[in-house]
Amino acid sequence: MKRMIALTMTTMMAVMVFTGCGGTQKTEEENQNTNQEQTANSGEQYVIGISQYGQHASLDNCREGFLLGLEESGLVEGKDFVVDYQNAGFDDNITQQIAQSFSAKNVDLMCAIATPSATACYAAAEDKNIPVIYTAITDPVEAKLDNAPNITGTSDKLPIDGQMQFIRELQPNAKTIGILYTTSEPNSVSAVKEYQEKAEQYGFTIETLGVTQQSEVVQAADTLISKKVDCFTNLTDNNVVGVLPSILEKTNAANIPVYGSEIEQVKLGCVASAGIEYVSLGKQTGAMAAKILKGEATADDMPYETITDFQRYINTDALASLGITISDTVMAESIDVTKEATE
């Protein structure tokens, strides 16, 4: 199910006009051979619609990795496929419009980056039988996408045990972890529940505050700060991560550390993270998409996949500014993003 590029149709029309006006009549067999030759040289391409919920580093890395995964699977952009990339700017209405647009264009495959984009693409693609592949979804089960037809992808499920253990090592006397989250994001609701269930094992209590839209996040951060939490920990919540610099400005002023959920947040100024690397997640997604496009598998043949390995990341500048000391063991086990930036 490939889409013919416009050049092929233009060339075919030109041949038909020339044949009709030139005074020489081609036989039916000659015309058929000409058309077959034109089709063989037309450069047929898959059309992939990429819907990204918003722009921040981890989602950008997913998109970059997705394209790398396609390339590593032998598909070359511009030759084997073209991309229709759309960014919703964290707007659910625009997310729906993007998905409907891809459906109207009858793209060969939709790639959805983050849960709102995935649910919108699935709804728009269902009647058209267009396969959907997603990435950066923490909990496909909570999003009701795990057993849905013609959709699969990769999960960025947080290593919550690893994160709380890391916080305990860096802040031995901490008691309360604050979490900001979007109440309508299934990923976030699922992660908050897991934090609450496991917190006691690590000697923590969890103080949560839900928001309904990104414009509420910074004020909600002020509220959590006023509750005297010992630290914040981020989820992969797009509304929260989208305004992370503003949150860090307030928490740094209050001398409260913020733990990220992946490396890019640590680069922005979070003190540390036990998290996954999103380019790798995107590559895994791209490899799955390539199998669908090549006809090697269908979305239904491939259950969603989760990266289980995680890495410890630290920002030594941010830790030092907040007076948090680092043991030799933590230093040896972690990647210091400040050193990465200078290398």
C-alpha positions as CSV (number, residue, x, y, z in Angstrom):
1,M,0.0,0.0,0.0
2,K,2.4,2.6,-1.2
3,R,1.5,6.1,-2.4
4,M,2.6,7.1,-5.9
5,I,4.6,10.4,-5.9
6,A,3.1,13.2,-8.0
7,L,5.9,13.0,-10.6
8,T,4.7,9.6,-11.8
9,M,1.2,10.8,-12.6
10,T,2.5,13.9,-14.3
11,T,4.8,11.9,-16.5
12,M,2.0,9.4,-17.4
13,M,-0.3,12.3,-18.4
14,A,2.5,13.9,-20.6
15,V,3.0,10.6,-22.4
16,M,-0.7,10.2,-23.1
17,V,-1.0,13.7,-24.5
18,F,2.1,13.2,-26.7
19,T,0.8,9.9,-28.0
20,G,-2.6,11.3,-28.9
21,C,-1.2,14.3,-30.8
22,G,1.9,12.9,-32.4
23,G,0.2,11.1,-35.2
24,T,1.8,7.7,-34.4
25,Q,-0.5,5.1,-32.9
26,K,1.1,2.8,-30.3
27,T,-0.2,-0.7,-30.0
28,E,-1.9,-1.8,-26.7
29,E,1.1,-4.0,-25.9
30,E,3.5,-1.1,-26.4
31,N,1.5,1.2,-24.2
32,Q,1.3,-1.4,-21.4
33,N,5.0,-1.9,-21.5
34,T,5.6,1.8,-21.3
35,N,3.3,2.2,-18.3
36,Q,5.0,-0.7,-16.5
37,E,8.4,0.8,-17.1
38,Q,7.2,4.2,-15.8
39,T,5.8,2.6,-12.6
40,A,9.1,0.7,-12.0
41,N,11.1,3.9,-12.1
42,S,8.6,6.1,-10.3
43,G,10.2,6.0,-6.9
44,E,7.1,4.8,-4.9
45,Q,7.3,5.9,-1.3
46,Y,5.5,5.1,1.9
47,V,3.9,8.1,3.6
48,I,4.4,8.1,7.4
49,G,2.4,10.6,9.5
50,I,4.2,11.5,12.7
51,S,2.1,13.1,15.4
52,Q,4.1,14.5,18.3
53,Y,2.0,15.8,21.3
54,G,4.4,18.7,22.0
55,Q,8.0,19.8,21.8
56,H,10.4,18.9,24.5
57,A,13.7,17.1,24.5
58,S,12.5,13.6,25.4
59,L,9.7,13.5,22.7
60,D,12.1,15.1,20.2
61,N,14.6,12.3,21.0
62,C,11.8,9.7,20.4
63,R,11.2,11.1,16.9
64,E,14.9,11.2,16.1
65,G,15.3,7.6,17.3
66,F,12.2,6.5,15.3
67,L,13.8,7.8,12.1
68,L,17.1,6.2,12.9
69,G,15.3,2.9,13.6
70,L,13.7,3.0,10.2
71,E,17.1,3.8,8.6
72,E,18.9,1.0,10.5
73,S,16.2,-1.4,9.2
74,G,17.1,-0.5,5.6
75,L,14.5,2.2,4.8
76,V,15.9,5.5,3.5
77,E,13.9,8.8,4.0
78,G,13.3,10.5,0.7
79,K,13.7,7.2,-1.2
80,D,11.6,4.6,0.5
81,F,9.4,6.9,2.6
82,V,8.4,10.5,3.2
83,V,7.4,12.0,6.6
84,D,4.5,14.2,7.3
85,Y,5.5,15.6,10.8
86,Q,3.0,17.5,12.9
87,N,3.4,18.9,16.4
88,A,0.3,19.6,18.5
89,G,1.9,21.9,21.0
90,F,0.3,20.1,23.9
91,D,-3.2,20.9,22.6
92,D,-5.6,18.0,22.7
93,N,-7.9,19.6,20.0
94,I,-5.0,20.0,17.6
95,T,-3.9,16.4,18.4
96,Q,-7.4,15.3,17.1
97,Q,-7.1,17.5,14.0
98,I,-3.7,16.0,13.2
99,A,-4.9,12.5,13.4
100,Q,-8.0,13.2,11.3
101,S,-5.7,14.9,8.7
102,F,-3.5,11.8,8.5
103,S,-6.6,9.6,8.1
104,A,-7.9,11.9,5.3
105,K,-4.6,11.6,3.5
106,N,-4.7,7.8,3.9
107,V,-1.1,7.6,5.1
108,D,0.6,4.2,5.2
109,L,1.4,4.4,8.9
110,M,0.8,6.7,11.8
111,C,3.5,7.2,14.4
112,A,2.2,8.7,17.6
113,I,4.5,10.2,20.2
114,A,2.9,10.3,23.6
115,T,-0.4,9.0,24.9
116,P,-2.8,11.8,23.7
117,S,-1.4,11.5,20.2
118,A,-1.7,7.7,20.3
119,T,-5.3,7.6,21.3
120,A,-6.2,10.3,18.7
121,C,-4.4,8.4,15.9
122,Y,-5.9,5.1,16.9
123,A,-9.5,6.6,16.7
124,A,-8.8,8.3,13.4
125,A,-7.1,5.2,11.8
126,E,-9.5,2.5,12.9
127,D,-12.0,2.8,10.1
128,K,-9.2,3.2,7.5
129,N,-7.3,0.1,8.6
130,I,-4.2,2.3,8.9
131,P,-1.6,0.8,11.3
132,V,-0.5,2.9,14.2
133,I,2.7,2.6,16.1
134,Y,3.3,4.6,19.3
135,T,6.1,5.5,21.6
136,A,6.6,7.4,24.9
137,I,3.5,5.8,26.5
138,T,4.2,4.8,30.1
139,D,1.2,2.5,30.5
140,P,-0.5,1.2,27.3
141,V,-2.9,-0.9,29.5
142,E,-4.1,2.2,31.4
143,A,-4.5,3.9,28.0
144,K,-6.5,0.9,26.7
145,L,-4.2,0.4,23.8
146,D,-2.6,-2.9,24.8
147,N,-5.2,-5.2,23.1
148,A,-6.6,-2.8,20.5
149,P,-6.4,-3.9,16.9
150,N,-3.8,-2.7,14.4
151,I,-1.8,-0.7,17.0
152,T,1.4,-1.4,18.9
153,G,4.6,0.4,20.0
154,T,6.9,1.0,22.9
155,S,6.4,1.9,26.5
156,D,8.6,4.2,28.5
157,K,7.5,2.8,31.9
158,L,9.3,4.5,34.7
159,P,11.7,2.5,36.9
160,I,9.9,3.8,40.0
161,D,11.7,1.5,42.4
162,G,15.1,2.6,41.0
163,Q,14.1,6.3,41.3
164,M,13.0,6.0,44.9
165,Q,16.1,4.1,45.8
166,F,18.2,6.8,44.2
167,I,16.4,9.6,46.0
168,R,16.9,7.7,49.3
169,E,20.7,7.4,48.7
170,L,21.0,11.1,47.8
171,Q,18.6,12.4,50.5
172,P,18.8,9.9,53.4
173,N,16.6,12.1,55.7
174,A,13.9,12.9,53.1
175,K,10.4,12.0,54.1
176,T,8.0,13.5,51.5
177,I,8.2,13.4,47.7
178,G,6.0,15.9,45.8
179,I,4.6,14.9,42.4
180,L,2.8,17.2,39.9
181,Y,0.7,15.4,37.3
182,T,-2.0,15.9,34.7
183,T,-5.2,14.2,35.8
184,S,-6.3,13.3,32.3
185,E,-3.0,11.6,31.3
186,P,-3.3,7.8,31.9
187,N,0.5,7.5,32.1
188,S,0.6,9.9,35.0
189,V,-2.3,8.5,36.8
190,S,-0.8,5.0,36.6
191,A,2.7,6.2,37.8
192,V,1.2,8.2,40.7
193,K,-0.6,5.1,41.9
194,E,2.6,3.0,41.7
195,Y,4.5,5.6,43.7
196,Q,1.8,5.7,46.3
197,E,1.8,1.9,46.6
198,K,5.6,1.6,46.9
199,A,6.6,4.7,48.8
200,E,6.3,3.1,52.3
201,Q,9.0,0.5,51.3
202,Y,11.5,3.3,51.0
203,G,10.3,5.3,53.9
204,F,8.5,8.0,51.9
205,T,5.1,9.6,51.8
206,I,3.8,11.0,48.5
207,E,2.2,14.5,48.2
208,T,0.5,14.8,44.8
209,L,-1.2,17.7,43.1
210,G,-3.1,17.3,39.9
211,V,-3.6,19.8,37.1
212,T,-5.9,19.8,34.1
213,Q,-3.8,21.9,31.7
214,Q,-0.3,23.2,31.3
215,S,-1.2,26.8,32.4
216,E,-1.9,25.5,35.9
217,V,1.4,23.7,36.5
218,V,3.6,26.6,37.7
219,Q,1.0,27.7,40.3
220,A,0.7,24.0,41.4
221,A,4.4,23.9,41.9
222,D,4.1,26.9,44.3
223,T,1.5,25.0,46.2
224,L,3.6,21.9,46.6
225,I,6.6,24.0,47.7
226,S,4.3,25.6,50.4
227,K,3.6,22.0,51.7
228,K,7.3,21.7,52.6
229,V,8.0,18.6,50.5
230,D,11.6,17.4,50.6
231,C,11.9,17.0,46.9
232,F,9.9,16.7,43.7
233,T,10.1,13.8,41.3
234,N,8.9,14.2,37.7
235,L,6.9,11.7,35.7
236,T,6.9,11.6,31.9
237,D,4.0,14.1,32.2
238,N,4.0,16.2,29.0
239,N,2.3,19.3,30.6
240,V,4.7,19.3,33.5
241,V,7.9,18.6,31.5
242,G,6.9,21.3,29.0
243,V,7.4,24.0,31.6
244,L,10.2,22.4,33.6
245,P,12.5,25.4,33.5
246,S,9.9,27.5,35.2
247,I,9.4,24.8,37.9
248,L,13.1,24.6,38.5
249,E,13.4,28.4,38.9
250,K,10.9,28.2,41.8
251,T,12.2,25.0,43.4
252,N,15.8,26.2,43.3
253,A,14.8,29.4,45.0
254,A,13.2,27.2,47.7
255,N,16.2,24.9,47.9
256,I,14.2,21.9,47.0
257,P,15.7,19.3,44.6
258,V,13.8,18.0,41.6
259,Y,14.5,14.5,40.2
260,G,13.9,14.0,36.5
261,S,12.4,11.0,34.8
262,E,15.1,10.8,32.1
263,I,18.4,12.3,31.0
264,E,17.1,15.4,29.2
265,Q,15.4,16.7,32.4
266,V,18.7,16.3,34.2
267,K,20.5,18.3,31.6
268,L,17.9,21.0,32.1
269,G,18.7,21.2,35.8
270,C,17.1,18.3,37.7
271,V,19.6,16.9,40.2
272,A,19.4,13.3,39.2
273,S,17.3,10.5,37.5
274,A,17.0,6.8,37.3
275,G,15.7,6.8,33.7
276,I,15.7,5.4,30.2
277,E,17.3,6.9,27.1
278,Y,14.7,8.1,24.6
279,V,16.7,7.9,21.4
280,S,17.0,4.1,22.0
281,L,13.3,3.9,22.7
282,G,12.6,5.6,19.4
283,K,14.9,3.3,17.6
284,Q,13.1,0.3,19.0
285,T,9.8,1.8,17.7
286,G,11.3,2.5,14.3
287,A,12.4,-1.1,13.9
288,M,8.9,-2.2,14.7
289,A,7.4,0.2,12.1
290,A,9.8,-1.0,9.5
291,K,8.5,-4.6,9.9
292,I,5.0,-3.4,9.3
293,L,5.9,-1.3,6.2
294,K,8.0,-4.2,4.7
295,G,5.1,-6.7,5.3
296,E,7.2,-8.8,7.6
297,A,4.7,-8.4,10.5
298,T,1.5,-6.7,11.3
299,A,0.8,-4.5,14.3
300,D,-1.3,-7.3,15.7
301,D,1.6,-9.7,15.5
302,M,3.8,-7.6,17.8
303,P,2.9,-6.9,21.4
304,Y,4.0,-3.6,22.8
305,E,7.6,-3.6,24.0
306,T,9.2,-2.0,27.1
307,I,12.8,-1.0,27.8
308,T,13.6,-2.5,31.2
309,D,17.2,-1.3,31.6
310,F,17.7,2.1,33.1
311,Q,20.7,4.3,33.8
312,R,21.5,6.7,36.7
313,Y,22.1,10.3,35.6
314,I,23.3,13.1,37.8
315,N,23.9,16.8,37.4
316,T,26.8,17.6,39.8
317,D,26.3,21.3,39.3
318,A,22.7,21.2,40.4
319,L,23.5,18.8,43.3
320,A,26.3,21.1,44.6
321,S,24.1,24.2,44.3
322,L,21.6,22.5,46.6
323,G,24.2,21.2,49.1
324,I,23.7,17.5,48.3
325,T,26.8,15.5,48.6
326,I,27.5,12.5,46.4
327,S,29.1,9.3,47.6
328,D,31.9,7.7,45.6
329,T,29.6,4.8,44.9
330,V,26.9,7.0,43.4
331,M,29.5,8.9,41.3
332,A,30.9,5.6,40.0
333,E,27.5,4.2,39.1
334,S,26.1,7.4,37.4
335,I,26.6,9.4,34.2
336,D,27.3,13.1,35.0
337,V,25.5,15.1,32.4
338,T,27.7,18.1,33.1
339,K,30.8,16.2,32.0
340,E,29.0,15.0,28.9
341,A,28.2,18.6,27.9
342,T,31.9,19.6,28.1
343,E,33.3,16.7,26.2
